Amino acid sequence: MRIRKTSKHNMSWWSIEIGCARKRLNASRRRFQRCKNPTVRELYKNSYLEYRKDYNQMLINAKSESWKKFLLTIDAQNVWKKVYKGVKKEFMKKKEITGIKLPTGEKTTSLDETINAVLQKSFPSDSEEKDNIFQKDYRHAARTAYPSFFDPSFSYDEVNLMLSMLKLNKSP
């Protein structure tokens, strides 16, 4: 007796409707491939191609909506978690998404605009004008070098020598 694997689709964009459409598509494909009568086969072929077109469009729409929801969930508290998960799972790999709503209310029209919008929301710019007194003190302390006898400065040649000795595509 054959045991069926029960596998769930763990993608965030997967839904019951897509699962039903997939089953309908596969049934239509099998019906088309098994048919021997040329006239009926042509009808089954047209039906299969229509189901395939609908299924592919459902996938595109679901993935696009899922990506837009993902971008809306990014905020200051969980930026790193969401971005890391998205990169780790290679979310929407090789997919050009446009039409993301910007804070101004407009939508992006190109891939570059979309990338810039995601990066701006994920990694906002840090301007010195908005710093409070404590942040200004930290910036000033970080920029001023402290003189120390035990920490001599590196020369430009020493840094270049060490960089040239590192292997490419390897972390130091």
N, C-alpha and C positions, 0 to 999 in steps of 0.2 A: 504494500500500500504506500502510495506516494505521500510524503509529508510536505505540506505547503509552508513556505517561509512567510512569516508575518512581518513584513518590514514596513515601518512607517517612514514617511517622507519628513525628515527633520528640517526642511527648509522653511524659513519664515513666510515665504510667499505661497506655499502649497496649501490648497484648500480642497474640500470635498467636491466642489464643482469641477475643479481641474482633474481630480481623480476619476470622476464619472466621465468627463470628456475624454480622458485617456483610455478608459475601458471601451467607450463607444468607438474611438478611433481604431483601436486594435481589433475590435470585432469587425469593423467595416473593412479593415485591411485584409483580415483573414477571409472574409466573405468574397472580397474581390479576387484574391489570389487563388482560391479554391474553385471558382466558377469556371466552367469549361465552355458554356454557351457564349459566343462572341457578342451577341447583341445585349444580353443581360450583363455580361462582363463589363461592357462599356458603361452601362448605367451604374454598376457597383463602383467602377473606377471613378466616375464623376462624383459619386456620393463620398467615396473615401477622400478624394482630393479636397472636397468642401469641408469635411470634418477636420482634415489635417490643417487647413488654413485657419479654421475657427480655433482649433486647439493651440496652434502656434501664437495666434493673436491673444488668446487668454493668458498664455505664459508670459508674453511680452508685457501685457498690462499688469499682471500680478507682480512681476519682478519690479517693474517701474514704480508701482504704488508702494511696494515694500521698501524700496530704496528711499522714496520720498518720506515715508514714515520714519525710517532710520535717521534721516537727516534732521527731522523735526525733534527727535528725542535727544539730540546732542545739546548739552548745556554745560555750565561751568563745573557742576559737581561730578559728572560722569564722562567728561570728554575723553579721557585716556582709555577708559574701559570700552566704550563704544568703538572708538577708532581702532584700538587693538583687536577687538573681536572682528571688526569688519575686514581688517587687513589679514588677520589670521585665517579666516574662512575664505579669503579671496572673493569677497562678496561682490557680485555683479561684475565678474572678471570679463574683460573685453566687451564692455557694454557702454555705449555712449548714451548718457542720460542728459537731457536738457529740460528746461521748464521747471526748475526748482524755484520756489517762491523766496525772494529776497526780503530782508527786513523792511525795505522801502515799499513792498507790495508788488513790485515788478517780478517777472519770471526770467530766468536765464534763457539765452537763445543759442549758446554754443557750449562746446565741451570745456573750453578755456574759462568761460564765465562760471560754469558749474564748479570746476575744480577750485577756482579762486574763492567762490562763495563757501565751499566746504572747508577750505583751509582757513579762511578768515573766521569762520564760526568755530572751528576746532582749535585754532591757535591765534587768538586775538592779539593785536599789536599792543606793545607795552610802551606808552608814551610817558615821558618825564613830566609833562605838564600836569598829569593827573595824580602824581605821587603825593602822598601825605608826608608829614615831617619825618616819620620813622623810615619810610622808604627812601627819602632823600638822603638820610644819614647812612643807610646801608649802601646806597649807590656810591656815595662819596668815599666811604671806607673801602669799598671794593676796588675803586679806581686808583686810590692812592697806594703806592707801593711802600711797604715798610722796609726800612734798612735793617739788614741783619748780617752779622758776620758769618753765620753758619749757612746761610742760603745765598751763595753767589749767583749772579745772573747768568743765564745761558747766552752764549753768543749765537748769532745767526748761522754761522758755519757749523757749530755743534748740533744745532737742531736739524739742519739739512743733512748732516752726516748720519744722524740717527734715523731720520726718515728714509734715507736711501737704503739703509740696512734692513728695513722692514719688508716682509714679504707682501706681495700684492694680494688683495682680497682675503687677508687674514687680519683678525683683530690683534692688536699688540699685546 
